[in-house]
Amino acid sequence: MIIKKGLRLFFLCLGLLLSGGDVPATAADNPWTIMINIPECRLYLYHDGKLLKIYKVAVGKMDTPSPVGDFHIVNKVINPTWYPENGPAIPPGPNNPLGKYWMGLNSKGYGIHGNIAAWSIGAPASQGCFRMDNQDIDELFAIIPVGTPVKVCYQIVKGKLDQNNQAWLSIFPDIYRRLDLEMTIKQVLTDLNWEYEPHYGALQCLIKAQKPLTINVPRRIIINKDHGAAECDGFYWNGRVYLQRTFSGLDYPFVSM
């Protein structure tokens, strides 16, 4: 077990050690930051602003939501005792839902910890804390010092442009029912400054699929029977042009993209 743990830490920090960096022991020279996206159930670990690793986490259920905001690690405890609000303290051991490691946030009662319910990792299943796989928290606990910034956000849509200037959206469940999905998508696409116009009618059909999902955004196109004809509706998606059934009477429509 000690050998396996050492190998995980070695490969995680190899690039840092080769460049002369050291794993920090205090927050004074701490290059580490953590970002957690609640709808995505993911924890992002950064070193000097560069993404190093992504972990699955369990987040708070709808009736016990995880907090959103800017926090930091205030303590680290091995073999913690759990103090539930309405019950006796649970000592360290196999029945403790915190697992072997606890990293407390500067928001009372909330932290990042291990688990005794592996099935819950990657789902909204906790009392508001962030549960990790026990091997993952074992790894993270050894690296992250007290004082590490932790940003918790609630982002149901992420967008990016690829090398071919196609727009892509990653959409996650609005588990706390806080946002309007269509308005959020429009804002994300606006922020991308994409040179094309999205086809929102086709996009609306795509986003009805079960979340999470990643989709290529349909691109609106101009369709004319002749160059001087009136503009009609159509879109380009995944390398193909799609026309509405009303276009079936057109003879060899001209497509301008």
Phi, psi and chi 1 to 4 in degrees:
 res  aa     phi    psi   chi1   chi2   chi3   chi4
   1 MET       -  -42.8 -178.6   62.4   69.7      -
   2 ILE   -63.8  -39.0  -65.5  175.3      -      -
   3 ILE   -65.5  -44.2  -66.3  175.7      -      -
   4 LYS   -62.3  -43.1  -70.9 -177.9  178.6  179.1
   5 LYS   -62.2  -42.0  177.4  179.8  176.8 -178.5
   6 GLY   -63.8  -38.1      -      -      -      -
   7 LEU   -66.4  -40.6  -74.0  174.2      -      -
   8 ARG   -61.2  -46.0  -71.2 -160.3  -56.1  -89.5
   9 LEU   -66.8  -35.4  -65.1  178.1      -      -
  10 PHE   -62.3  -49.4  170.6   77.5      -      -
  11 PHE   -70.1  -31.5  -74.3  113.6      -      -
  12 LEU   -66.8  -37.3 -175.2   63.6      -      -
  13 CYS  -105.8    6.8  -58.5      -      -      -
  14 LEU   -56.0  -47.5  178.0   60.0      -      -
  15 GLY   -62.3  -34.2      -      -      -      -
  16 LEU   -69.9  -41.9  -53.4  176.1      -      -
  17 LEU   -68.1  -38.3  -63.6  175.3      -      -
  18 LEU   -65.8  -27.9  -69.8  176.6      -      -
  19 SER   -89.8    4.6   63.8      -      -      -
  20 GLY    93.5    4.3      -      -      -      -
  21 GLY   -84.0  159.5      -      -      -      -
  22 ASP  -123.5  149.7  -64.5  -45.5      -      -
  23 VAL   -68.5  123.0  175.3      -      -      -
  24 PRO   -69.3  144.5   27.5  -35.2      -      -
  25 ALA  -101.1  -20.6      -      -      -      -
  26 THR  -134.6  171.4   67.1      -      -      -
  27 ALA   -80.9  -11.8      -      -      -      -
  28 ALA   -59.7  -41.8      -      -      -      -
  29 ASP  -119.5   37.4   56.2   -9.5      -      -
  30 ASN   -78.7  115.2 -179.9   16.4      -      -
  31 PRO   -91.1    2.4   34.2  -34.2      -      -
  32 TRP   -92.4  143.6  -58.9   91.9      -      -
  33 THR  -140.9  154.2   55.2      -      -      -
  34 ILE  -124.8  138.5  -71.2  172.3      -      -
  35 MET  -128.9  133.0 -168.1  -81.2  -76.9      -
  36 ILE  -121.0  127.1  -60.7  172.6      -      -
  37 ASN  -105.4  112.7 -174.9   22.8      -      -
  38 ILE   -60.1  -53.7  -66.7  173.5      -      -
  39 PRO   -61.1  -27.2  -24.4   36.1      -      -
  40 GLU   -83.4  -18.6 -167.2  178.5    0.3      -
  41 CYS    55.0   48.3  -66.0      -      -      -
  42 ARG  -135.6  143.4  -67.4  -65.0 -174.1  -86.0
  43 LEU  -113.3  126.1 -177.8  152.6      -      -
  44 TYR  -105.8  127.6  -68.1   78.4      -      -
  45 LEU  -105.8  124.5  175.3   63.6      -      -
  46 TYR  -116.9  146.3  -65.9   87.4      -      -
  47 HIS  -127.6  120.3 -178.0  -87.5      -      -
  48 ASP    51.9   38.8  -76.6  -24.6      -      -
  49 GLY    81.6   -2.3      -      -      -      -
  50 LYS  -103.6  133.2  -64.5 -179.6 -179.5  179.2
  51 LEU   -65.7  125.1  179.2   61.9      -      -
  52 LEU  -106.6  -39.4 -171.3   63.7      -      -
  53 LYS  -160.4  153.8 -165.4  163.8 -177.0  178.3
  54 ILE  -121.3  132.1  -56.3  172.9      -      -
  55 TYR  -119.7  146.1  -60.4   96.4      -      -
  56 LYS   -76.7  143.2  -77.7 -174.5  178.5 -178.7
  57 VAL  -138.5  155.0  -65.1      -      -      -
  58 ALA   -90.5  140.4      -      -      -      -
  59 VAL  -118.5  176.8  -60.5      -      -      -
  60 GLY   -65.1  145.1      -      -      -      -
  61 LYS   -68.3  170.6  -61.8  174.5  -68.1 -171.1
  62 MET   -60.5  -37.7 -175.8  174.4  179.3      -
  63 ASP   -86.6   -7.0   56.7  -15.3      -      -
  64 THR  -136.2   67.2   54.4      -      -      -
  65 PRO   -67.6  150.9   26.4  -35.2      -      -
  66 SER   -74.5  148.6  -61.8      -      -      -
  67 PRO   -75.5  150.8   29.4  -35.8      -      -
  68 VAL  -111.8  139.8  173.5      -      -      -
  69 GLY   147.8 -169.7      -      -      -      -
  70 ASP  -102.3  120.3  -66.3  -48.0      -      -
  71 PHE  -128.9 -175.4  -52.2  100.3      -      -
  72 HIS  -153.9  159.8   61.9  -89.2      -      -
  73 ILE   -73.7  124.7  -57.8  -65.7      -      -
  74 VAL  -106.0  -21.1  -67.0      -      -      -
  75 ASN  -157.3  159.8   58.6   20.2      -      -
  76 LYS  -132.8  127.2  -64.6  172.0   59.4  177.7
  77 VAL  -130.9  130.5 -178.5      -      -      -
  78 ILE   -95.0  136.6  -60.5  176.1      -      -
  79 ASN    53.8   61.6  -66.0  -37.9      -      -
  80 PRO   -74.3  159.1   30.1  -36.8      -      -
  81 THR   -98.7  137.2  -64.1      -      -      -
  82 TRP   -98.0  131.9 -178.2   44.2      -      -
  83 TYR  -115.4   86.6  -61.7   93.0      -      -
  84 PRO   -65.7  153.7   23.3  -31.2      -      -
  85 GLU   -64.8  -40.2  -70.3 -173.8    4.0      -
  86 ASN  -121.4   60.2  -58.7  -48.9      -      -
  87 GLY   176.1  173.2      -      -      -      -
  88 PRO   -72.1  158.3   27.7  -35.7      -      -
  89 ALA   -64.1  143.7      -      -      -      -
  90 ILE  -105.5  115.0  -52.6  -63.3      -      -
  91 PRO   -72.5  167.7   28.5  -35.7      -      -
  92 PRO   -56.3  147.6  -22.9   33.2      -      -
  93 GLY   144.1 -175.1      -      -      -      -
  94 PRO   -66.8  -15.0   24.1  -34.5      -      -
  95 ASN   -99.6    3.2  -63.7  -39.6      -      -
  96 ASN   -87.1  116.7 -170.1  -44.2      -      -
  97 PRO   -66.4  -10.4   22.9  -32.7      -      -
  98 LEU   -82.6  -10.1  -57.9 -177.3      -      -
  99 GLY    71.1 -151.4      -      -      -      -
 100 LYS   -89.3  -20.9 -174.4  178.0  178.3 -179.2
 101 TYR  -128.8  142.5  -60.7  102.4      -      -
 102 TRP  -133.4  130.5  164.9  -91.6      -      -
 103 MET  -123.5  105.1  -63.8 -167.7  -66.6      -
 104 GLY   -80.5  143.9      -      -      -      -
 105 LEU   -96.5  162.9  -57.8  178.2      -      -
 106 ASN   -80.4   42.7   60.6  -42.3      -      -
 107 SER  -137.8  109.5 -178.6      -      -      -
 108 LYS   -51.1  127.0 -173.2  176.9  179.6 -179.7
 109 GLY    91.0   -8.3      -      -      -      -
 110 TYR  -109.7  144.6  -65.3  102.7      -      -
 111 GLY  -169.4 -177.9      -      -      -      -
 112 ILE  -110.4  128.3  -56.7  168.3      -      -
 113 HIS  -151.9  177.3   60.3   80.5      -      -
 114 GLY   -80.2 -159.8      -      -      -      -
 115 ASN  -157.7  166.2   77.5   91.7      -      -
 116 ILE  -124.0   17.1   56.3  169.9      -      -
 117 ALA  -136.5   79.4      -      -      -      -
 118 ALA   -59.2  -29.5      -      -      -      -
 119 TRP   -61.4  -23.5   58.3  -93.9      -      -
 120 SER   -82.7  -13.8   69.1      -      -      -
 121 ILE   -68.5  126.5  -52.8  -55.6      -      -
 122 GLY    94.0   14.5      -      -      -      -
 123 ALA  -141.1  160.6      -      -      -      -
 124 PRO   -78.9   96.3   25.7  -29.9      -      -
 125 ALA  -141.0   -2.2      -      -      -      -
 126 SER   -99.2  179.5   77.7      -      -      -
 127 GLN   -84.6    8.2  -61.8  -64.8  -46.4      -
 128 GLY   128.4  -19.4      -      -      -      -
 129 CYS   -79.2  176.6  -70.9      -      -      -
 130 PHE  -112.5  106.2  -56.4  102.2      -      -
 131 ARG   -86.4  143.1  -62.1  177.4 -170.6  164.2
 132 MET  -124.2  157.9  -62.9 -176.7   67.7      -
 133 ASP   -55.9  142.8  177.2   87.1      -      -
 134 ASN   -63.9  -34.0  -72.9  -37.2      -      -
 135 GLN   -69.5  -36.1  -74.3 -168.7  -19.3      -
 136 ASP   -68.1  -45.2  -70.0  -16.2      -      -
 137 ILE   -68.4  -31.1 -172.3   67.1      -      -
 138 ASP   -59.6  -42.4 -179.3   42.1      -      -
 139 GLU   -70.7  -48.2 -178.6  176.9   89.6      -
 140 LEU   -66.1  -40.8 -169.2   65.7      -      -
 141 PHE   -59.2  -37.0 -171.7   92.1      -      -
 142 ALA   -71.1  -21.3      -      -      -      -
 143 ILE   -98.7  -44.6  -62.1  172.0      -      -
 144 ILE   -81.0  123.9  -63.3  -56.5      -      -
 145 PRO   -87.2  161.8   32.6  -35.5      -      -
 146 VAL   -58.1  138.3  169.8      -      -      -
 147 GLY   101.8   -9.9      -      -      -      -
 148 THR   -61.3  127.8  -64.6      -      -      -
 149 PRO   -66.0  141.0  -18.9   31.8      -      -
 150 VAL  -131.3  113.3  178.9      -      -      -
 151 LYS  -101.9  122.4 -177.6  177.2 -176.7   62.5
 152 VAL  -110.2  121.5 -178.2      -      -      -
 153 CYS  -122.8  169.0   62.4      -      -      -
 154 TYR  -127.8   88.7 -167.5   87.2      -      -
 155 GLN  -120.9  110.3 -169.6  174.3    4.5      -
 156 ILE   -92.1  -11.3   63.4  170.9      -      -
 157 VAL  -136.6  132.4 -179.1      -      -      -
 158 LYS  -123.6  140.9  -68.4 -176.6  176.9 -178.9
 159 GLY  -128.0  153.0      -      -      -      -
 160 LYS  -156.2  158.2   68.6  175.4 -177.5  178.2
 161 LEU  -107.3  135.5  -58.7 -180.0      -      -
 162 ASP   -91.5 -174.4   65.5   17.5      -      -
 163 GLN   -67.6  -16.6   65.8  -85.8   15.1      -
 164 ASN   -99.4   13.4  -62.2  -45.1      -      -
 165 ASN    60.9   33.0 -160.0   26.2      -      -
 166 GLN   -95.5  143.3  -64.7 -170.1   84.4      -
 167 ALA   -93.5  137.2      -      -      -      -
 168 TRP  -126.9  142.4  -68.2   82.1      -      -
 169 LEU  -122.5  134.9  -64.2  177.0      -      -
 170 SER  -107.4  124.2  -66.5      -      -      -
 171 ILE  -120.7  131.7  -54.9  175.5      -      -
 172 PHE  -119.5  157.2  -48.6  104.3      -      -
 173 PRO   -61.9  136.7  -20.4   32.4      -      -
 174 ASP   -82.8   75.1 -175.8    8.4      -      -
 175 ILE   -64.4  -25.3   56.6  178.2      -      -
 176 TYR  -102.0    4.4  -60.3  156.9      -      -
 177 ARG    52.3   54.4  -59.6  175.7 -172.6  174.2
 178 ARG  -106.5  -20.0  -68.2  178.9  175.6  176.1
 179 LEU  -126.6  156.2  -59.2  173.7      -      -
 180 ASP   -90.5  115.1 -177.2  -65.1      -      -
 181 LEU   -61.3  -46.0  178.8   56.9      -      -
 182 GLU   -63.7  -44.1  -68.2 -176.1   35.7      -
 183 MET   -64.6  -38.4  -69.8 -177.9   60.4      -
 184 THR   -65.0  -42.7  -56.8      -      -      -
 185 ILE   -60.9  -44.9  -73.7  174.1      -      -
 186 LYS   -61.8  -39.2  -71.5 -177.7  178.7 -178.9
 187 GLN   -67.3  -42.4 -175.2   59.0   56.3      -
 188 VAL   -62.6  -43.0  169.0      -      -      -
 189 LEU   -66.8  -36.8  -71.4  173.3      -      -
 190 THR   -63.1  -42.7  -62.6      -      -      -
 191 ASP   -66.2  -23.5  -66.9  -17.7      -      -
 192 LEU   -72.8  -18.4  -75.2  177.6      -      -
 193 ASN    54.4   42.1  -67.3  -44.2      -      -
 194 TRP   -66.8  137.8 -165.3   29.8      -      -
 195 GLU   -76.1  -11.5   63.4  179.3  -84.7      -
 196 TYR  -104.6  168.0  -61.1  106.6      -      -
 197 GLU  -101.7  126.0 -179.8 -177.1   -8.1      -
 198 PRO   -65.5  149.0  -16.5   29.6      -      -
 199 HIS   -96.3   98.3 -169.7  -71.3      -      -
 200 TYR   -70.7  -26.2  -75.2  107.1      -      -
 201 GLY   -64.0  -47.5      -      -      -      -
 202 ALA   -68.5  -38.7      -      -      -      -
 203 LEU   -62.5  -36.9 -175.4   57.2      -      -
 204 GLN   -61.0  -36.8  177.8   61.6   36.9      -
 205 CYS   -68.1  -39.1  -66.0      -      -      -
 206 LEU   -68.1  -37.6  -68.1  173.8      -      -
 207 ILE   -78.7   -0.1   64.9  175.9      -      -
 208 LYS   -77.7  -11.2  -69.5  179.8  179.8  179.4
 209 ALA   -67.6  160.0      -      -      -      -
 210 GLN   -61.4  138.7 -175.6  176.4   -4.1      -
 211 LYS   -92.1  152.4  -47.3  -60.0 -176.2  -65.8
 212 PRO   -79.0  159.2   29.8  -35.3      -      -
 213 LEU  -154.3  156.5   74.9  156.7      -      -
 214 THR  -123.1  127.1  -62.3      -      -      -
 215 ILE  -133.5  149.2   54.2  173.9      -      -
 216 ASN   -81.8  128.5  179.9 -150.6      -      -
 217 VAL   -76.5  124.6  179.0      -      -      -
 218 PRO   -61.2  137.6  -19.4   31.9      -      -
 219 ARG  -106.2  123.9 -170.8  173.7   83.0 -161.7
 220 ARG   -66.4  140.2 -172.0  170.0 -179.3  -88.6
 221 ILE  -128.9  164.8   57.3  176.6      -      -
 222 ILE  -103.8  127.6  -60.7  173.0      -      -
 223 ILE  -121.6  124.7  -56.2  171.9      -      -
 224 ASN  -129.2  140.8  -63.5  -41.9      -      -
 225 LYS   -67.5  -47.4 -178.3  177.0 -179.8 -179.6
 226 ASP  -125.7  168.0  -63.6  -51.9      -      -
 227 HIS   -62.0  -24.9  -71.2  -85.6      -      -
 228 GLY   -96.9    2.4      -      -      -      -
 229 ALA   -75.2  166.6      -      -      -      -
 230 ALA   -68.3  151.0      -      -      -      -
 231 GLU   -71.0  138.6 -178.5  179.3  -44.9      -
 232 CYS  -123.4  170.5  -63.0      -      -      -
 233 ASP   -93.6  137.9 -170.9   34.5      -      -
 234 GLY  -172.2  171.3      -      -      -      -
 235 PHE  -151.9  158.1   61.4   92.1      -      -
 236 TYR  -109.9  128.4  175.5   79.7      -      -
 237 TRP  -153.3  129.2 -177.7   65.5      -      -
 238 ASN    52.9   41.2  -81.1   -8.3      -      -
 239 GLY    82.0    6.3      -      -      -      -
 240 ARG  -130.2  154.0  -60.8 -175.5   63.4 -179.0
 241 VAL   -99.5  132.5  171.6      -      -      -
 242 TYR  -118.1  133.6  -66.3   82.0      -      -
 243 LEU  -119.7  150.6  -48.9  178.5      -      -
 244 GLN   -71.2  159.1  -71.0 -173.8   -8.2      -
 245 ARG   -60.5  -25.1  -69.5 -175.2  179.0 -177.9
 246 THR   -65.3  -12.8   53.1      -      -      -
 247 PHE   -89.4   -0.9  -59.1  147.5      -      -
 248 SER   -62.1  -21.2   59.0      -      -      -
 249 GLY   -85.2   -7.4      -      -      -      -
 250 LEU   -74.1  141.0  -66.1  177.2      -      -
 251 ASP   -95.9  110.7  -62.6  -35.3      -      -
 252 TYR    50.0   64.8  -53.4  102.1      -      -
 253 PRO   -60.1  142.5   23.4  -34.1      -      -
 254 PHE   -86.9  130.6  173.4   79.7      -      -
 255 VAL  -112.7  125.8  177.8      -      -      -
 256 SER  -115.1  121.8  173.9      -      -      -
 257 MET  -117.9      -  -66.4 -173.3  -68.7      -
